[in-house]
């Protein structure tokens, strides 16, 4: 592999990472309806309904409890 091939590969990898980050950011912003930089439980319920998943607030709270490892907050 030449040095040019190496830099082309690095450029492609960086481009792909940036592309996926920007896509994730768009999804986050769509979920964050009030623009406060956080996705609330209620925003998650509405976002799931938009995706065709009929989660209730209790469903979302249950998932968040299983994922929440820092019990201080």
Secondary structure, 3 states (H helix, E strand, C coil): CCHHHHHHHHHHHHHHHHHHHHHHHHHHHHHCCCCCCCCCHHHHHHHHHHCCCCCCHHHHHHHHHHHCCCCCC
